[in-house]
Amino acid sequence: MIKTPKNEEKSAPKKERYFEARGGRKTAIARARIYPKGVGLTINDKSVTEYFATFRDQVVVNAPFELLKIADKVRATVHVSGGGIHAQADAVRNALARAIVEWDAESKKRLRKAGFITRDPRAVERKKYGLKKARRAPQWQKR
């Protein structure tokens, strides 16, 4: 075992502990990190109001924090990609809820009851050959 002087051990930078989780909706994927120290939420290095312009999406993203009343106790960073803007908002909510459960397991019951833990499985149905869309058939002609 190699011994190091005590002052070298103290000078090494401490890594900030975080809790990470992944969430999704349709083709949108979000990766959220929750830091127990600090306050705020950033999405792709922007504030929530910058990234999500509509009030509906801002409410959706902040829902797990509002439900548990922990918005002023934690800091979160999220990276989201794919899908549309509404699907991204739902993916961020899903990722944040799962990260909160990693941090505080007792909150899982309340988040599950609100429907934030489970990924919404609905996605676009594929187009079938011979049809115009997934189920829309060409107009029938009598003659």
C-alpha positions as CSV (number, residue, x, y, z in Angstrom):
1,M,0.0,0.0,0.0
2,I,1.4,3.4,-1.0
3,K,1.1,6.1,1.6
4,T,0.3,9.7,0.6
5,P,0.7,12.8,2.7
6,K,-2.5,13.9,4.4
7,N,-2.5,17.3,2.6
8,E,-2.6,15.7,-0.8
9,E,-5.8,13.8,0.1
10,K,-7.5,17.0,1.2
11,S,-6.6,18.9,-2.0
12,A,-8.2,16.3,-4.3
13,P,-11.5,17.7,-5.7
14,K,-14.6,16.1,-4.3
15,K,-17.1,14.7,-6.8
16,E,-20.6,16.0,-6.3
17,R,-22.9,13.1,-5.7
18,Y,-26.0,12.9,-7.9
19,F,-28.8,10.5,-8.7
20,E,-29.4,9.7,-12.3
21,A,-32.4,8.2,-14.2
22,R,-33.7,7.9,-17.7
23,G,-37.2,8.6,-19.0
24,G,-39.0,8.4,-22.3
25,R,-42.2,9.2,-24.2
26,K,-42.7,8.1,-27.9
27,T,-39.2,8.7,-29.4
28,A,-38.1,11.3,-26.9
29,I,-35.4,10.2,-24.4
30,A,-34.4,12.2,-21.3
31,R,-31.6,11.7,-18.8
32,A,-32.0,13.5,-15.5
33,R,-29.6,14.1,-12.7
34,I,-30.7,15.2,-9.3
35,Y,-28.2,17.0,-7.0
36,P,-29.3,17.2,-3.3
37,K,-27.4,20.5,-2.9
38,G,-28.5,23.6,-4.8
39,V,-31.7,24.9,-6.4
40,G,-32.9,25.0,-10.0
41,L,-33.7,23.0,-13.1
42,T,-31.9,23.2,-16.4
43,I,-32.8,21.4,-19.6
44,N,-30.1,21.1,-22.3
45,D,-28.2,23.9,-20.5
46,K,-31.3,26.3,-20.6
47,S,-33.9,27.3,-18.1
48,V,-37.3,25.6,-18.2
49,T,-39.0,28.8,-19.4
50,E,-36.4,29.1,-22.2
51,Y,-36.6,25.5,-23.4
52,F,-40.4,25.0,-23.0
53,A,-42.2,28.0,-24.3
54,T,-45.7,26.9,-23.5
55,F,-47.1,27.0,-20.0
56,R,-48.5,23.5,-20.3
57,D,-45.1,22.0,-20.8
58,Q,-43.6,24.0,-18.0
59,V,-46.3,22.7,-15.6
60,V,-45.7,19.1,-16.8
61,V,-41.9,19.3,-16.2
62,N,-42.3,20.8,-12.7
63,A,-45.1,18.4,-11.7
64,P,-42.9,15.9,-9.7
65,F,-41.3,18.8,-7.7
66,E,-44.7,20.4,-7.1
67,L,-46.2,17.2,-6.0
68,L,-43.5,16.5,-3.4
69,K,-42.8,20.2,-2.6
70,I,-39.1,19.8,-3.1
71,A,-38.4,22.5,-5.7
72,D,-36.4,24.5,-3.3
73,K,-34.4,21.5,-1.9
74,V,-32.8,20.0,-5.0
75,R,-31.0,21.0,-8.3
76,A,-31.6,19.0,-11.4
77,T,-30.0,18.9,-14.9
78,V,-31.7,17.2,-17.8
79,H,-30.5,16.3,-21.3
80,V,-33.3,15.5,-23.7
81,S,-33.4,14.6,-27.4
82,G,-35.7,13.1,-30.0
83,G,-39.4,13.4,-30.5
84,G,-41.5,16.5,-30.4
85,I,-41.6,19.2,-27.8
86,H,-44.6,17.8,-25.9
87,A,-43.1,14.3,-25.9
88,Q,-39.9,15.8,-24.6
89,A,-41.8,17.4,-21.7
90,D,-43.3,14.1,-20.7
91,A,-40.0,12.4,-21.0
92,V,-38.4,14.9,-18.7
93,R,-41.1,14.5,-16.2
94,N,-40.7,10.7,-16.3
95,A,-36.9,11.0,-15.9
96,L,-37.1,13.5,-13.0
97,A,-39.7,11.3,-11.2
98,R,-37.4,8.2,-11.5
99,A,-34.4,10.2,-10.4
100,I,-36.3,11.4,-7.3
101,V,-37.1,7.8,-6.5
102,E,-33.4,7.0,-6.7
103,W,-32.7,9.8,-4.2
104,D,-35.7,9.3,-1.9
105,A,-37.4,5.8,-2.2
106,E,-40.2,6.8,0.1
107,S,-41.6,9.2,-2.6
108,K,-42.2,6.4,-5.1
109,K,-45.7,5.6,-3.9
110,R,-46.9,9.2,-4.4
111,L,-45.2,9.6,-7.8
112,R,-46.6,6.2,-9.0
113,K,-50.1,7.2,-8.0
114,A,-49.7,10.4,-10.0
115,G,-48.6,8.4,-13.0
116,F,-45.1,9.8,-13.3
117,I,-43.0,6.6,-12.9
118,T,-44.5,4.5,-15.7
119,R,-43.5,5.3,-19.3
120,D,-46.5,5.9,-21.5
121,P,-46.3,3.0,-24.0
122,R,-48.4,4.6,-26.7
123,A,-46.5,5.3,-30.0
124,V,-47.4,5.9,-33.6
125,E,-48.8,2.8,-35.4
126,R,-46.9,1.8,-38.5
127,K,-48.2,2.2,-42.0
128,K,-49.4,-0.9,-43.7
129,Y,-49.0,-1.6,-47.4
130,G,-52.2,-1.1,-49.6
131,L,-53.4,1.6,-47.2
132,K,-52.9,5.3,-47.1
133,K,-52.0,5.5,-43.4
134,A,-52.0,2.9,-40.6
135,R,-55.7,2.2,-41.0
136,R,-57.1,4.5,-43.6
137,A,-58.0,2.6,-46.8
138,P,-58.3,4.1,-50.2
139,Q,-61.8,5.3,-51.1
140,W,-63.9,2.5,-52.5
141,Q,-65.2,3.0,-56.0
142,K,-68.3,1.2,-57.3
143,R,-67.4,1.6,-61.0
